[in-house]
């Protein structure tokens, strides 16, 4: 099984059109266009009953004490954890692509309640839901895709894994405001094949200068 994107090349920078946060010279970060990138796939294995799509950043610092703090940096040596930017289940096997901007086009303050997606698919909440829970101006249930916005003072480049799973499940056994972790657990023994494409992104000018 293969997955590609016309929005970015594998292991290359994700353009600003597809991110939640863009560089800002005064405030370090401003809201971006937040469009979902285009994705296309092929060679889905025989016996596939549904597809699952996820976008995971495994480079998020486990402790946020230094995140986006003036005169500090997030050390490259701190422990890192997964941050889910997108989880979609129950994509029918006959689907072969998702168009740019079809599921997300702009940042929705408080989160998208019912994001668009392929017919029959369901989208869970991403990890901005928890991350922004203490912010009265931004908090809410963030369903669907919300793109990269790594700490602007992080010493490392972040990597965004768009992963497609072919499963033998007619319907993923999750419900309500399900999370990426819920889906990972639900499909653990039901994956027939997987494919991924990885994009990179940073808001730290020290990593892009020169």
N, C-alpha and C positions, 0 to 999 in steps of 0.2 A: 504494500500500500504506500502511496506517495502523497505528500501534501506540498503545495507551492503557494506563492503569493506574488501578485503583480505589484503589490504595494512596497515590498522590500525583499531583498535577497537574503538567503540563509547566512547567518552569522554576520550580518551587516546592520547598520544603524536603521532604526525605525524612524521614518520621517515625522516631523512635527504634526502633520495632519492627523496622526493616529494616536496622539498622546493626550493625557489628562492635564499635564502640566508642562508648560514651555518656559524657557529661560526668560527672566525679566531683569534688566540691569539695576532696577531700584529695589524690588521686593524679592529678588532671586527667582520667583516662580509666579507665573500667571496661568489662568485657565486656557487650555488649548482647544482645538477643534474636536478632539475626542471621537473621531470617526473610526469605526471598526475597519481593519484592513481587509482587503479582498483575500479570500482563501479558495483554493480549488484542490480537489483530490481525485485519485484514480486507483484502480486495481483493488477495490474493496473485495475481501475474500468471500468465497461462496459460503453460505450459511449465516451471513451477517443479517441480523434482524433489526438492529438500530445502531446509530452512530452517536458518540459522545464527543463533544469538543470542549477543551479547556485551554486557558491561558494562565500560566504559572510563572511567577518571578521567584526563583529560589534564593535570591541574593538580599533579602530584606533583613536588616539587623534585628536580632532577637530582643534586644533592649533598646528602647527609644530615647534614652536620657540625652544623648548628644545630637539627635536628629534635628536638622534645620535650626541649630543654635549658632548664633554669631560667635566668632572667635573660637570655634571648636570644629573638629572633624569627626566623622564616623570612621573609626579605624578599620582598615582592611582585615584586621585580625579578630574582630568581634564575631561571635556565632551568628549564623544566618539561618533564616527559616523561609518557608514557602509563603507566598502571598498570591491568592487567587484573583485574577483580573476578569475572568469570564468562565462560566460553566453553563453548558447547554446539553440537554439530553434529548433522546427520542427523535433524533434526526433520521428520516427514512433513508434506507440504503440507496435509493435511486437518486437522491440529491447528490450533486457533484460539486457544488460551489456555494459560496456566500459572497455577495457583491460588496464592494467598498461602501461603507455608510449605510448598509441595509438594516443593521441592527442597532447602530448608535451613530448619532450625528450631533455633537455638542455635549457639553457637560450639563446634566440636569441636577440642579441644586436639590438635595434631599433624595436623589436617586430616581432612576426610571422605574415606574411601577409596573409597567407591562410592555417591555421592549419588543420590537418586531423581531421575527425570526422565521425560519422555514416552516411551512405548514406542518402542524402536529408536534413541533418541537416545544420544549419547555426550558426556561432559563432561570437559574437560581440566583442567589445574592452573591456578590463578590465581597472581597475582604475590605473594601472601603467602608462597608457597613459597620464593622467593628472599629476600624481605624478612626473614623470620623464621629463615633458615637458621643464623644464628649464635646463636640463643637456645636454650639446652638445654632450657628448659621448654616451648617452643612449636614448635620446628622440626618439619618434616614435609612431606609432599606434600598440599597444600591443593587438592583437587579440588572442582569445582562452585562454588557461590556463597558468597562471603564479602563482607559489605557494607562500607560506608564506615567509615574510621577515619583521617581526615586528621590531620596533626600538630596538636597542641592549641595550638601557638604560631605557626601559619601566619597570615600577614597577609591571605591571600586566601581567599575562599569556594571550595570545590571543587565541580566539576560532574560528574555521573555520567550517562554516555550509555548508555542501554539501546538497542542497535541490533539490528534484525532484518534479515537478508539473505535474499532469495530467490535461490537458485542453480539452475544447470542440472546440478548434480552429484547423482547417485544417492547417493553416499557421499563425504564429504570425505576427500581422500587424506592423512590424518594418522593417526598411531597412537600407542599407549602414552600416556605422560604429555605429551601435546601441549599447547602453549601458545597464547595468543591470537595471538602473532606468527606461529606456525606456520600457524594457520588463516587469518589475513589474507593471507599469501603464497599459500596453497593456493587460495583462492577469488578471487584478484585479477582474473582474466579470466573469471569464471563468474557474476558477480552480475547478476541481471536487474532487481532493484529493492531498495531499502532504505528503512527507516523507523526513526525514533528518537524516544524521549522522554527528557528530561533532568531530573534532579532535583539539588538542591543540598544541601550539608551542611557543617557546620563544628563543631569542638570548641573553637574559640577564643571565649571569652565576650565578648571585645571586639567581635566581629563580630555578636553577637546582642543585646547590651545596648542598651537605648534603642529 
